[in-house]
Amino acid sequence: MAKYRLSDVSFRDMLNKSITVKGMMTKFEVKIAKNNSKYANIVIRDKDKEAEIRWWDYDEENNIYMVIGNVYEFCVVVQPYDRGKDGVSLNIDKNAEYSISTTIEKAEDYLNKEDNAEWAYSTVEKYLNELQGYELHPLVMGLINDNYTLYASNSAANSFHHTGIGGLLVHSAGVCQLSVEIAKMYNKLYGKNFINRNILIAGALLHDIGKVRELAFDVKKGGSEYTPMSVLESHIVFGIEMVATKAAQLGLSDRTSVKELIHIIASHHKLVEYGSPIAPATIEAQIIASADDLDAICNRYKSVYKDLKEGEGISEWKGGQKLSYFRSANDGVIPKI
């Protein structure tokens, strides 16, 4: 029987087949089906890919073998299911020679580590150096230095984008670089003072600083989880508090630039229903909100495109919402959806 690491297999190419797939178990729950029988709901991860497996008519005597954070091989039947992830349902094959077995491997090899970490580090360093001499440089540098371990290692989200170790750093660098490129174009078109480059860079680097308090990376689960305090405050509120506190320590609280920086953090989700208490009112806040959204979306497409050939499309259910993706085809390729 063919064996695959989870990150290397496309289940849509394996429909109605029995295969062995390997990954780190991040979730295990025993539930009751509609017919009152027990089944196990298992989630495994490998790098940036996650899969849900169901073990029907589960015997709880097997619980002793189920350890979160261990690497397992699962023999599964891949069945089409339009509401499942990637359009499939994975079910333990109880007719196989073995249904599940542990492997002696390091779970760390299956953790999701964000690509482009070196680029992100050098990009953040470059723009921090550019801010030298600007009145908010001590504030920006201070907040990043005070929180650097988490700023550089946390993910930027727990499900949609930049979910790996280092995702927050990569996302912050991406938003900053994209914002600067947008500013270059419009300052050239509308005048060099149309967009304030200094406050733009400061806001881009710190727009998600509150995520060092909102999220914590769980090695055993292979991803970020929300912290207990995030129930009371979002990363936007955390970020505002952190900037206000650091500004007070540096004697900068009365500066207009501090108020503009807080406004950028407060408005970077644009809408109240998305978590922002106020809509963007400055051009810098508008640019960062747009760059934040676009960088997150591009990272999501990067992840989805790993399992899509040119001219193919796929839909998935996330948070009760149907999300669809299509990978552009070269000329002459007939789309397959």
C-alpha positions in Angstrom: 0.0 0.0 0.0 1.3 3.5 -0.9 2.5 5.6 1.9 2.5 9.4 1.9 3.4 12.3 4.2 0.4 14.5 4.6 2.2 17.5 3.1 3.0 15.5 -0.1 -0.4 14.0 -1.0 -3.3 15.4 -2.9 -6.4 13.5 -1.7 -8.4 14.6 -4.7 -6.1 12.4 -6.8 -6.7 9.4 -4.5 -10.5 9.2 -4.6 -12.0 5.8 -3.6 -8.5 4.5 -2.8 -7.1 3.1 0.4 -3.7 4.8 1.3 -1.5 5.2 4.3 -0.9 8.8 5.3 1.5 10.1 8.0 1.3 13.2 10.2 1.5 14.5 13.7 -1.7 14.1 15.7 -3.0 17.5 17.0 -6.5 16.5 18.1 -8.3 13.4 19.2 -12.0 13.3 20.3 -14.4 10.4 20.9 -18.0 11.4 19.8 -21.4 9.9 19.4 -22.8 9.4 15.9 -26.5 9.8 15.0 -27.0 6.0 15.3 -25.6 6.3 18.9 -22.3 4.5 17.9 -19.0 5.9 19.0 -16.5 7.3 16.5 -13.1 9.1 16.9 -12.5 12.4 15.3 -8.7 12.7 14.6 -6.8 15.7 13.2 -3.2 15.4 11.9 -0.8 18.0 10.7 2.3 18.1 8.5 3.9 21.5 8.0 1.1 23.8 6.7 -1.3 21.1 5.9 -4.0 19.6 8.2 -6.5 16.7 7.7 -9.4 15.4 9.6 -9.9 11.6 9.9 -12.9 9.7 11.2 -12.6 6.3 12.9 -16.1 4.8 12.8 -17.3 2.3 15.4 -14.3 3.3 17.5 -13.3 1.0 20.4 -12.2 3.1 23.3 -9.7 0.4 24.4 -7.4 2.0 21.8 -7.3 5.3 23.7 -4.1 4.4 25.4 -2.3 4.7 22.1 -3.7 8.1 21.2 -1.1 10.8 22.3 -1.3 14.4 21.1 2.0 15.4 19.5 3.0 11.9 18.4 3.5 11.0 14.7 1.3 8.3 13.4 0.6 6.4 10.2 -3.1 6.0 9.3 -4.6 3.8 6.7 -7.6 5.6 5.3 -10.1 5.3 2.6 -10.4 8.5 0.6 -14.1 9.2 -0.3 -15.7 12.2 -2.2 -17.5 14.5 0.1 -18.5 18.0 -1.1 -18.5 19.6 2.4 -15.2 18.1 3.4 -11.8 19.7 3.3 -10.5 19.5 -0.3 -13.9 17.9 -1.2 -13.0 14.5 0.4 -13.7 12.5 3.6 -11.0 10.4 5.2 -12.1 7.3 7.1 -10.0 4.7 8.8 -9.8 1.5 6.7 -10.6 -1.2 9.2 -10.0 -3.9 6.5 -6.4 -3.0 6.1 -3.5 -5.1 7.6 -3.2 -2.3 10.2 -5.3 0.8 10.6 -3.0 2.9 12.7 0.6 2.7 14.0 3.0 5.0 15.7 6.3 6.0 14.2 9.6 6.9 15.9 10.1 10.4 14.5 10.5 13.9 15.8 7.3 15.8 15.9 9.4 19.0 15.2 9.9 17.7 11.6 6.1 18.0 11.1 5.7 21.5 12.6 4.5 24.3 10.3 7.4 26.7 9.8 6.7 29.8 7.7 8.7 30.2 4.5 10.7 33.4 3.8 11.8 34.0 7.4 15.2 35.3 6.4 13.7 37.7 3.9 11.2 38.9 6.6 14.0 39.5 9.2 16.1 41.5 6.8 13.1 43.5 5.6 12.0 44.4 9.1 15.6 45.3 9.9 15.9 47.5 6.8 12.8 49.5 7.6 13.7 49.9 11.3 17.0 51.4 10.2 15.2 53.7 7.8 13.1 55.1 10.8 16.3 56.2 12.6 15.9 59.9 13.4 12.1 59.8 13.2 10.4 60.7 16.5 8.6 57.3 16.8 11.8 55.2 16.1 12.4 54.6 19.8 8.8 53.5 20.3 8.7 51.1 17.3 12.2 49.7 18.1 11.3 49.4 21.8 8.1 47.5 21.2 9.7 45.1 18.7 12.8 44.5 21.0 10.6 44.0 24.1 8.5 41.4 22.3 11.0 40.1 19.8 10.9 36.4 20.7 7.2 36.2 20.1 7.2 38.7 17.3 9.6 36.5 15.4 8.2 33.1 16.3 4.4 33.5 16.7 2.1 32.8 13.8 -0.1 35.6 12.4 -3.3 33.6 12.7 -4.4 30.2 13.8 -6.2 29.1 10.6 -6.5 31.4 7.6 -3.0 32.8 6.8 0.6 32.7 8.0 -0.2 30.0 10.4 3.4 28.7 10.8 6.2 29.5 13.3 7.4 32.9 12.3 4.2 33.8 10.5 3.8 37.1 12.4 7.2 38.3 11.4 6.7 37.3 7.7 3.2 38.9 7.6 4.4 42.1 9.2 7.3 42.4 6.7 5.0 41.6 3.8 2.5 44.3 4.9 5.3 46.8 5.3 7.0 46.1 2.0 3.6 46.2 0.1 2.6 49.4 1.8 5.9 51.1 0.8 5.5 50.0 -2.8 2.0 51.4 -2.9 3.2 54.6 -1.3 6.0 54.9 -3.9 3.5 54.9 -6.8 1.1 57.4 -5.3 3.7 59.8 -4.0 5.1 59.8 -7.6 1.6 60.5 -9.0 0.3 62.9 -6.4 3.4 64.5 -4.8 6.1 63.3 -2.5 4.3 64.4 0.6 1.0 62.8 -0.2 1.8 59.7 1.9 3.8 60.0 5.1 6.4 57.2 4.7 7.6 57.3 8.3 4.2 56.7 9.9 3.3 54.2 7.2 6.4 52.1 8.0 5.8 52.4 11.8 2.2 51.4 11.4 2.9 48.5 9.1 5.5 47.0 11.4 3.3 47.3 14.5 -0.2 46.8 13.1 -0.3 43.3 14.5 2.0 43.7 17.5 -1.0 42.8 19.8 -0.8 39.2 18.5 2.1 38.5 20.7 -0.5 38.6 23.5 -3.5 37.2 21.6 -1.8 34.0 20.2 0.6 31.5 21.6 2.2 28.7 19.5 1.5 25.2 20.8 4.2 22.8 19.7 2.1 19.7 20.5 -0.7 21.0 18.4 1.5 22.3 15.7 -0.1 25.7 15.5 -1.3 28.8 17.4 -4.0 28.9 19.9 -5.8 31.9 21.4 -4.6 32.9 24.8 -7.0 33.0 27.8 -6.8 36.9 27.9 -7.8 37.0 24.2 -11.3 36.2 25.4 -11.4 39.7 26.9 -9.3 41.7 24.4 -8.5 41.3 20.7 -5.0 41.9 19.2 -6.2 45.4 18.2 -7.0 46.3 21.8 -3.7 44.7 23.0 -1.8 46.7 20.3 -3.4 50.0 21.2 -2.5 49.4 24.9 1.1 48.4 24.1 1.7 51.6 22.0 0.0 53.8 24.6 2.1 52.4 27.4 5.4 52.6 25.5 4.6 56.1 24.4 4.0 57.2 28.0 7.3 55.6 29.1 9.1 57.6 26.4 7.2 60.8 27.0 5.6 60.8 23.6 2.0 60.5 24.5 1.0 64.0 23.4 2.5 63.6 19.9 0.2 63.6 16.9 2.2 60.8 15.4 1.4 58.5 18.3 -2.3 59.2 17.9 -1.9 58.4 14.1 -0.1 55.2 14.9 -2.8 54.1 17.3 -5.4 55.0 14.7 -3.7 52.7 12.2 -3.7 49.8 14.6 -7.4 50.5 15.6 -8.6 50.6 12.0 -6.5 48.0 10.2 -9.4 45.6 9.9 -11.5 48.4 8.3 -14.9 47.4 9.6 -16.5 47.0 13.0 -17.8 43.6 12.1 -14.2 42.6 11.4 -12.9 43.8 14.7 -11.9 47.4 14.1 -13.5 50.0 16.5 -13.1 52.7 13.8 -12.7 52.9 10.0 -9.5 54.2 8.5 -9.4 58.0 8.3 -5.8 58.6 7.0 -4.4 57.5 3.7 -1.7 55.6 5.6 -4.3 53.7 7.6 -6.2 52.9 4.4 -3.1 51.6 2.7 -2.1 49.4 5.7 -5.6 48.0 6.0 -5.6 47.0 2.3 -2.1 45.6 2.4 -2.9 43.6 5.5 -5.9 42.0 3.8 -4.0 41.4 0.5 -1.0 39.9 2.2 -3.2 37.5 4.1 -5.1 36.5 1.0 -2.0 35.9 -1.1 -0.6 33.7 1.7 -3.8 31.7 1.7 -3.7 31.2 -2.0 -0.1 30.1 -1.8 -1.1 27.4 0.6 -4.1 26.3 -1.4 -2.2 26.3 -4.8 0.1 23.6 -3.5 -2.7 21.1 -4.2 -4.0 22.7 -7.4 -2.8 22.3 -11.0 -3.2 25.1 -13.5 -6.8 25.3 -14.7 -8.2 23.6 -11.5 -10.5 25.0 -8.8 -11.5 23.9 -5.4 -13.9 25.0 -2.6 -13.7 24.5 1.1 -15.8 25.2 4.2 -14.2 27.4 6.8 -16.1 28.9 9.7 -19.4 28.0 8.2 -18.5 29.8 4.9 -17.8 28.4 1.5 -14.4 29.7 0.1 -13.5 29.0 -3.5 -10.1 29.2 -5.3 -9.1 28.8 -8.9 -5.6 28.6 -10.3 -5.2 30.4 -13.6 -4.5 28.3 -16.6 -2.0 28.9 -19.4 -3.5 29.7 -22.8 -5.1 26.6 -24.3 -5.7 24.8 -21.0 -9.4 23.9 -20.4 -10.5 24.8 -16.9 -11.5 21.8 -14.7 -13.6 22.7 -11.7 
